């Protein structure tokens, strides 16, 4: 019984990851430009934006450095 439950949970995780990846590739994340600017400004290290989505990098920096207080 435990083995079957584990297989079902693992299968659901794989399906969820696939859906999230598919949605992420199709729909851009709406981000407030002020949050992006603040995130880029407070980054403790230089950020490499080459080939990356500027808004997502700024949002990530904001979440890590401002919200979570890392």
Biopython code that builds the backbone (N, CA, C, O; Angstrom):
import numpy as np
from Bio.PDB.StructureBuilder import StructureBuilder

atoms = [
    (1, "UNK", "N", (0.826, -1.195, 0.000)),
    (1, "UNK", "CA", (0.000, 0.000, 0.000)),
    (1, "UNK", "C", (0.873, 1.263, 0.000)),
    (1, "UNK", "O", (0.600, 2.198, -0.753)),
    (2, "UNK", "N", (1.911, 1.297, 0.830)),
    (2, "UNK", "CA", (2.785, 2.474, 0.881)),
    (2, "UNK", "C", (3.492, 2.682, -0.448)),
    (2, "UNK", "O", (3.664, 3.816, -0.894)),
    (3, "UNK", "N", (3.906, 1.573, -1.090)),
    (3, "UNK", "CA", (4.607, 1.661, -2.356)),
    (3, "UNK", "C", (3.697, 2.266, -3.427)),
    (3, "UNK", "O", (4.136, 3.112, -4.205)),
    (4, "UNK", "N", (2.448, 1.844, -3.470)),
    (4, "UNK", "CA", (1.488, 2.350, -4.450)),
    (4, "UNK", "C", (1.245, 3.843, -4.229)),
    (4, "UNK", "O", (1.192, 4.615, -5.186)),
    (5, "UNK", "N", (1.100, 4.240, -2.990)),
    (5, "UNK", "CA", (0.889, 5.654, -2.659)),
    (5, "UNK", "C", (2.082, 6.481, -3.122)),
    (5, "UNK", "O", (1.907, 7.563, -3.683)),
    (6, "UNK", "N", (3.288, 5.984, -2.893)),
    (6, "UNK", "CA", (4.500, 6.702, -3.301)),
    (6, "UNK", "C", (4.555, 6.870, -4.815)),
    (6, "UNK", "O", (4.932, 7.932, -5.310)),
    (7, "UNK", "N", (4.182, 5.835, -5.543)),
    (7, "UNK", "CA", (4.196, 5.907, -7.005)),
    (7, "UNK", "C", (3.176, 6.932, -7.498)),
    (7, "UNK", "O", (3.464, 7.698, -8.418)),
    (8, "UNK", "N", (2.007, 6.951, -6.903)),
    (8, "UNK", "CA", (0.963, 7.910, -7.293)),
    (8, "UNK", "C", (1.424, 9.337, -7.010)),
    (8, "UNK", "O", (1.261, 10.220, -7.853)),
    (9, "UNK", "N", (1.996, 9.566, -5.831)),
    (9, "UNK", "CA", (2.469, 10.907, -5.474)),
    (9, "UNK", "C", (3.584, 11.341, -6.425)),
    (9, "UNK", "O", (3.595, 12.479, -6.893)),
    (10, "UNK", "N", (4.510, 10.447, -6.707)),
    (10, "UNK", "CA", (5.608, 10.768, -7.620)),
    (10, "UNK", "C", (5.065, 11.102, -9.014)),
    (10, "UNK", "O", (5.531, 12.049, -9.649)),
    (11, "UNK", "N", (4.092, 10.336, -9.488)),
    (11, "UNK", "CA", (3.482, 10.608, -10.782)),
    (11, "UNK", "C", (2.815, 11.971, -10.826)),
    (11, "UNK", "O", (2.945, 12.698, -11.810)),
    (12, "UNK", "N", (2.103, 12.319, -9.767)),
    (12, "UNK", "CA", (1.460, 13.638, -9.699)),
    (12, "UNK", "C", (2.494, 14.754, -9.692)),
    (12, "UNK", "O", (2.278, 15.806, -10.295)),
    (13, "UNK", "N", (3.614, 14.532, -9.016)),
    (13, "UNK", "CA", (4.681, 15.535, -8.993)),
    (13, "UNK", "C", (5.238, 15.752, -10.398)),
    (13, "UNK", "O", (5.469, 16.890, -10.807)),
    (14, "UNK", "N", (5.452, 14.665, -11.134)),
    (14, "UNK", "CA", (5.975, 14.790, -12.501)),
    (14, "UNK", "C", (5.009, 15.549, -13.404)),
    (14, "UNK", "O", (5.426, 16.396, -14.194)),
    (15, "UNK", "N", (3.726, 15.246, -13.287)),
    (15, "UNK", "CA", (2.716, 15.937, -14.090)),
    (15, "UNK", "C", (2.694, 17.421, -13.740)),
    (15, "UNK", "O", (2.624, 18.271, -14.628)),
    (16, "UNK", "N", (2.753, 17.733, -12.448)),
    (16, "UNK", "CA", (2.732, 19.127, -12.002)),
    (16, "UNK", "C", (3.937, 19.885, -12.522)),
    (16, "UNK", "O", (3.795, 21.002, -13.020)),
    (17, "UNK", "N", (5.116, 19.303, -12.417)),
    (17, "UNK", "CA", (6.330, 19.955, -12.916)),
    (17, "UNK", "C", (6.217, 20.206, -14.414)),
    (17, "UNK", "O", (6.597, 21.274, -14.893)),
    (18, "UNK", "N", (5.701, 19.238, -15.153)),
    (18, "UNK", "CA", (5.525, 19.414, -16.589)),
    (18, "UNK", "C", (4.572, 20.544, -16.922)),
    (18, "UNK", "O", (4.830, 21.329, -17.834)),
    (19, "UNK", "N", (3.467, 20.632, -16.186)),
    (19, "UNK", "CA", (2.497, 21.711, -16.426)),
    (19, "UNK", "C", (3.082, 23.070, -16.102)),
    (19, "UNK", "O", (2.870, 24.030, -16.842)),
    (20, "UNK", "N", (3.814, 23.163, -15.007)),
    (20, "UNK", "CA", (4.418, 24.437, -14.622)),
    (20, "UNK", "C", (5.433, 24.872, -15.668)),
    (20, "UNK", "O", (5.479, 26.046, -16.035)),
    (21, "UNK", "N", (6.245, 23.939, -16.150)),
    (21, "UNK", "CA", (7.223, 24.286, -17.191)),
    (21, "UNK", "C", (6.520, 24.751, -18.464)),
    (21, "UNK", "O", (6.937, 25.728, -19.086)),
    (22, "UNK", "N", (5.470, 24.061, -18.845)),
    (22, "UNK", "CA", (4.734, 24.420, -20.063)),
    (22, "UNK", "C", (4.102, 25.798, -19.911)),
    (22, "UNK", "O", (4.175, 26.615, -20.829)),
    (23, "UNK", "N", (3.489, 26.064, -18.773)),
    (23, "UNK", "CA", (2.853, 27.360, -18.548)),
    (23, "UNK", "C", (3.892, 28.468, -18.507)),
    (23, "UNK", "O", (3.665, 29.552, -19.045)),
    (24, "UNK", "N", (5.023, 28.209, -17.876)),
    (24, "UNK", "CA", (6.075, 29.208, -17.778)),
    (24, "UNK", "C", (6.649, 29.575, -19.122)),
    (24, "UNK", "O", (7.051, 30.718, -19.336)),
    (25, "UNK", "N", (6.695, 28.620, -20.030)),
    (25, "UNK", "CA", (7.237, 28.894, -21.352)),
    (25, "UNK", "C", (6.269, 29.704, -22.200)),
    (25, "UNK", "O", (6.689, 30.402, -23.123)),
    (26, "UNK", "N", (4.988, 29.620, -21.900)),
    (26, "UNK", "CA", (3.984, 30.286, -22.727)),
    (26, "UNK", "C", (3.539, 31.637, -22.175)),
    (26, "UNK", "O", (3.273, 32.560, -22.945)),
    (27, "UNK", "N", (3.456, 31.762, -20.880)),
    (27, "UNK", "CA", (2.897, 32.975, -20.294)),
    (27, "UNK", "C", (3.961, 33.727, -19.500)),
    (27, "UNK", "O", (4.527, 33.175, -18.557)),
    (28, "UNK", "N", (4.242, 34.978, -19.866)),
    (28, "UNK", "CA", (5.194, 35.756, -19.085)),
    (28, "UNK", "C", (4.617, 36.101, -17.711)),
    (28, "UNK", "O", (3.405, 36.223, -17.537)),
    (29, "UNK", "N", (5.503, 36.250, -16.762)),
    (29, "UNK", "CA", (5.076, 36.592, -15.409)),
    (29, "UNK", "C", (4.925, 38.104, -15.321)),
    (29, "UNK", "O", (5.889, 38.829, -15.568)),
    (30, "UNK", "N", (3.735, 38.601, -14.975)),
    (30, "UNK", "CA", (3.584, 40.052, -14.834)),
    (30, "UNK", "C", (4.289, 40.517, -13.557)),
    (30, "UNK", "O", (3.991, 40.032, -12.465)),
    (31, "UNK", "N", (5.210, 41.446, -13.700)),
    (31, "UNK", "CA", (5.998, 41.927, -12.570)),
    (31, "UNK", "C", (5.969, 43.447, -12.576)),
    (31, "UNK", "O", (6.117, 44.077, -13.623)),
    (32, "UNK", "N", (5.779, 44.028, -11.404)),
    (32, "UNK", "CA", (5.802, 45.480, -11.248)),
    (32, "UNK", "C", (7.230, 45.977, -11.484)),
    (32, "UNK", "O", (8.163, 45.488, -10.847)),
    (33, "UNK", "N", (7.407, 46.932, -12.381)),
    (33, "UNK", "CA", (8.732, 47.439, -12.732)),
    (33, "UNK", "C", (9.468, 48.010, -11.524)),
    (33, "UNK", "O", (10.694, 47.915, -11.462)),
    (34, "UNK", "N", (8.759, 48.597, -10.567)),
    (34, "UNK", "CA", (9.430, 49.144, -9.383)),
    (34, "UNK", "C", (10.058, 48.033, -8.548)),
    (34, "UNK", "O", (11.111, 48.235, -7.942)),
    (35, "UNK", "N", (9.424, 46.867, -8.511)),
    (35, "UNK", "CA", (9.981, 45.722, -7.783)),
    (35, "UNK", "C", (11.235, 45.224, -8.502)),
    (35, "UNK", "O", (12.229, 44.889, -7.858)),
    (36, "UNK", "N", (11.191, 45.176, -9.827)),
    (36, "UNK", "CA", (12.344, 44.747, -10.613)),
    (36, "UNK", "C", (13.517, 45.692, -10.357)),
    (36, "UNK", "O", (14.628, 45.237, -10.085)),
    (37, "UNK", "N", (13.282, 46.993, -10.442)),
    (37, "UNK", "CA", (14.342, 47.980, -10.222)),
    (37, "UNK", "C", (14.931, 47.865, -8.826)),
    (37, "UNK", "O", (16.149, 47.914, -8.655)),
    (38, "UNK", "N", (14.065, 47.711, -7.825)),
    (38, "UNK", "CA", (14.550, 47.583, -6.456)),
    (38, "UNK", "C", (15.372, 46.303, -6.293)),
    (38, "UNK", "O", (16.422, 46.311, -5.650)),
    (39, "UNK", "N", (14.896, 45.219, -6.871)),
    (39, "UNK", "CA", (15.623, 43.954, -6.788)),
    (39, "UNK", "C", (16.996, 44.041, -7.419)),
    (39, "UNK", "O", (17.969, 43.527, -6.866)),
    (40, "UNK", "N", (17.087, 44.687, -8.572)),
    (40, "UNK", "CA", (18.381, 44.850, -9.226)),
    (40, "UNK", "C", (19.297, 45.776, -8.438)),
    (40, "UNK", "O", (20.510, 45.571, -8.403)),
    (41, "UNK", "N", (18.715, 46.799, -7.803)),
    (41, "UNK", "CA", (19.511, 47.766, -7.045)),
    (41, "UNK", "C", (20.071, 47.181, -5.752)),
    (41, "UNK", "O", (21.166, 47.560, -5.336)),
    (42, "UNK", "N", (19.360, 46.285, -5.119)),
    (42, "UNK", "CA", (19.803, 45.772, -3.813)),
    (42, "UNK", "C", (20.588, 44.468, -3.908)),
    (42, "UNK", "O", (20.973, 43.904, -2.884)),
    (43, "UNK", "N", (20.828, 43.987, -5.112)),
    (43, "UNK", "CA", (21.598, 42.745, -5.268)),
    (43, "UNK", "C", (22.994, 42.940, -4.667)),
    (43, "UNK", "O", (23.671, 43.918, -4.986)),
    (44, "UNK", "N", (23.426, 42.028, -3.809)),
    (44, "UNK", "CA", (24.733, 42.192, -3.155)),
    (44, "UNK", "C", (25.918, 41.857, -4.059)),
    (44, "UNK", "O", (27.066, 42.116, -3.697)),
    (45, "UNK", "N", (25.650, 41.289, -5.218)),
    (45, "UNK", "CA", (26.700, 40.941, -6.178)),
    (45, "UNK", "C", (26.275, 41.434, -7.557)),
    (45, "UNK", "O", (25.085, 41.642, -7.794)),
    (46, "UNK", "N", (27.226, 41.625, -8.468)),
    (46, "UNK", "CA", (26.845, 41.995, -9.829)),
    (46, "UNK", "C", (26.030, 40.865, -10.476)),
    (46, "UNK", "O", (26.398, 39.695, -10.372)),
    (47, "UNK", "N", (24.948, 41.211, -11.128)),
    (47, "UNK", "CA", (24.087, 40.217, -11.751)),
    (47, "UNK", "C", (24.375, 40.126, -13.244)),
    (47, "UNK", "O", (24.457, 41.147, -13.927)),
    (48, "UNK", "N", (24.525, 38.920, -13.745)),
    (48, "UNK", "CA", (24.737, 38.673, -15.164)),
    (48, "UNK", "C", (23.362, 38.549, -15.820)),
    (48, "UNK", "O", (22.659, 37.560, -15.605)),
    (49, "UNK", "N", (22.981, 39.533, -16.606)),
    (49, "UNK", "CA", (21.681, 39.532, -17.264)),
    (49, "UNK", "C", (21.747, 39.029, -18.702)),
    (49, "UNK", "O", (20.719, 38.947, -19.373)),
    (50, "UNK", "N", (22.933, 38.693, -19.180)),
    (50, "UNK", "CA", (23.083, 38.269, -20.574)),
    (50, "UNK", "C", (22.270, 36.996, -20.834)),
    (50, "UNK", "O", (22.495, 35.959, -20.210)),
    (51, "UNK", "N", (21.325, 37.102, -21.768)),
    (51, "UNK", "CA", (20.507, 35.958, -22.146)),
    (51, "UNK", "C", (19.423, 35.604, -21.143)),
    (51, "UNK", "O", (18.792, 34.553, -21.252)),
    (52, "UNK", "N", (19.207, 36.474, -20.168)),
    (52, "UNK", "CA", (18.212, 36.194, -19.130)),
    (52, "UNK", "C", (17.096, 37.230, -19.169)),
    (52, "UNK", "O", (17.267, 38.322, -19.711)),
    (53, "UNK", "N", (15.967, 36.883, -18.598)),
    (53, "UNK", "CA", (14.834, 37.792, -18.506)),
    (53, "UNK", "C", (15.097, 38.781, -17.362)),
    (53, "UNK", "O", (15.103, 38.393, -16.193)),
    (54, "UNK", "N", (15.312, 40.044, -17.697)),
    (54, "UNK", "CA", (15.645, 41.069, -16.716)),
    (54, "UNK", "C", (14.615, 41.148, -15.601)),
    (54, "UNK", "O", (14.975, 41.277, -14.431)),
    (55, "UNK", "N", (13.329, 41.070, -15.955)),
    (55, "UNK", "CA", (12.259, 41.173, -14.957)),
    (55, "UNK", "C", (12.303, 40.008, -13.973)),
    (55, "UNK", "O", (12.102, 40.206, -12.775)),
    (56, "UNK", "N", (12.561, 38.802, -14.459)),
    (56, "UNK", "CA", (12.609, 37.645, -13.566)),
    (56, "UNK", "C", (13.841, 37.669, -12.668)),
    (56, "UNK", "O", (13.766, 37.275, -11.503)),
    (57, "UNK", "N", (14.974, 38.128, -13.200)),
    (57, "UNK", "CA", (16.178, 38.245, -12.370)),
    (57, "UNK", "C", (15.954, 39.283, -11.276)),
    (57, "UNK", "O", (16.294, 39.055, -10.115)),
    (58, "UNK", "N", (15.382, 40.423, -11.652)),
    (58, "UNK", "CA", (15.095, 41.466, -10.661)),
    (58, "UNK", "C", (14.107, 40.998, -9.615)),
    (58, "UNK", "O", (14.281, 41.266, -8.426)),
    (59, "UNK", "N", (13.069, 40.298, -10.051)),
    (59, "UNK", "CA", (12.091, 39.763, -9.106)),
    (59, "UNK", "C", (12.746, 38.757, -8.171)),
    (59, "UNK", "O", (12.505, 38.784, -6.964)),
    (60, "UNK", "N", (13.569, 37.874, -8.715)),
    (60, "UNK", "CA", (14.263, 36.891, -7.880)),
    (60, "UNK", "C", (15.154, 37.550, -6.854)),
    (60, "UNK", "O", (15.177, 37.144, -5.692)),
    (61, "UNK", "N", (15.891, 38.566, -7.273)),
    (61, "UNK", "CA", (16.744, 39.297, -6.345)),
    (61, "UNK", "C", (15.911, 39.978, -5.263)),
    (61, "UNK", "O", (16.283, 39.977, -4.089)),
    (62, "UNK", "N", (14.801, 40.550, -5.660)),
    (62, "UNK", "CA", (13.917, 41.195, -4.689)),
    (62, "UNK", "C", (13.401, 40.191, -3.654)),
    (62, "UNK", "O", (13.407, 40.464, -2.454)),
    (63, "UNK", "N", (12.958, 39.033, -4.135)),
    (63, "UNK", "CA", (12.426, 38.023, -3.215)),
    (63, "UNK", "C", (13.488, 37.512, -2.261)),
    (63, "UNK", "O", (13.220, 37.314, -1.076)),
    (64, "UNK", "N", (14.696, 37.298, -2.773)),
    (64, "UNK", "CA", (15.778, 36.765, -1.937)),
    (64, "UNK", "C", (16.321, 37.822, -0.981)),
    (64, "UNK", "O", (16.539, 37.538, 0.197)),
    (65, "UNK", "N", (16.539, 39.034, -1.475)),
    (65, "UNK", "CA", (17.261, 40.037, -0.677)),
    (65, "UNK", "C", (16.355, 40.981, 0.113)),
    (65, "UNK", "O", (16.795, 41.551, 1.112)),
    (66, "UNK", "N", (15.112, 41.157, -0.305)),
    (66, "UNK", "CA", (14.233, 42.086, 0.423)),
    (66, "UNK", "C", (13.171, 41.363, 1.226)),
    (66, "UNK", "O", (12.954, 41.676, 2.396)),
    (67, "UNK", "N", (12.509, 40.401, 0.608)),
    (67, "UNK", "CA", (11.396, 39.734, 1.270)),
    (67, "UNK", "C", (11.882, 38.691, 2.270)),
    (67, "UNK", "O", (11.411, 38.654, 3.407)),
    (68, "UNK", "N", (12.819, 37.846, 1.854)),
    (68, "UNK", "CA", (13.235, 36.762, 2.728)),
    (68, "UNK", "C", (14.375, 37.168, 3.661)),
    (68, "UNK", "O", (14.738, 36.415, 4.564)),
    (69, "UNK", "N", (14.929, 38.341, 3.446)),
    (69, "UNK", "CA", (16.012, 38.879, 4.284)),
    (69, "UNK", "C", (17.215, 37.957, 4.342)),
    (69, "UNK", "O", (17.793, 37.742, 5.407)),
    (70, "UNK", "N", (17.590, 37.412, 3.192)),
    (70, "UNK", "CA", (18.786, 36.542, 3.138)),
    (70, "UNK", "C", (20.051, 37.368, 3.233)),
    (70, "UNK", "O", (21.152, 36.817, 3.205)),
]
sb = StructureBuilder()
sb.init_structure("model")
sb.init_model(0)
sb.init_chain("A")
sb.init_seg("    ")
for serial, (resi, resn, name, xyz) in enumerate(atoms, 1):
    if name == "N":
        sb.init_residue(resn, " ", resi, " ")
    sb.init_atom(name, np.array(xyz, "f"), 0.0, 1.0, " ", f" {name:<3s}", serial, name[0])
structure = sb.get_structure()
